[in-house]
């Protein structure tokens, strides 16, 4: 007899961002199956669910995204703060994540863009959200771009609208 598969760590209800407007946006996005909340201030957004680096529990936030080839691209700007955002630190510890784009739920594998990829991906994202350039000027840390590559081996069910 084979052992049962391990439980899905993303099955538990996620904890939303501690920042009220971001948490409200995430809940609105999720509740509407992405119909309400995908477009935010003229930019496309997705829901990112990571696993907490200490708790291993699901943590959810909304992020502006772009697409490059078959991957989704996000920026760990933290509005130009000197510290990386929690979601980025979580991804550095657990690269497996989930995203929701409109009503589509995808398993992804996250990685920081390589130095060779960074200029192209930064330009892509600054074209979508020009404030990223101001955020970079506001901090001493290099702001990473993150590649979210769909992982078709672990594809969850689609979101019902």
Phi, psi and omega in degrees: 000133179272155180289147177295153179296150179296152180295150179287116182294344180269000183288331180291152177298132182284154169271129181277165179314147178284352179269115188314306182297325178291318178297317178299316179299315180298315181295319179297315180300309183295317183296329183266004184065027178088355181292328181241111178124344179299315179267123183226116180050039177084003181239147176283142177232157174231164171263129175247127174244119178251174171255130181304136184293335177257320185270336188062019177265153182294136177232133188237141176212167174254144180218146170290142181223162170228173178238140175220117188055236182257014182250158173259140184242133176228164184239131181271059188282323185051037179056027179085011177293160181283351178250146175295150175292154180304319183300324180291317177299321177298316181293328177293333179270318179233104183286340178285135180209177175232144171232154170237125176237115192054238181260008183263127178256127184231140167280138179225158171246125184260145172209151175286138178301144177288161176304327178289326180280330190308310183300316180296314182290324176298313179299320177302310185286323177293335174290331178276319183224088185302338179298342178303323179297319177294322178298319180295322178293336184277351184229155176277338184280144171291127180278121182281148164260147186238133178262122177253100185267121178306138180246094187288352176284339185232045185281121178283172178292156179288155178280133176279137178269000000 
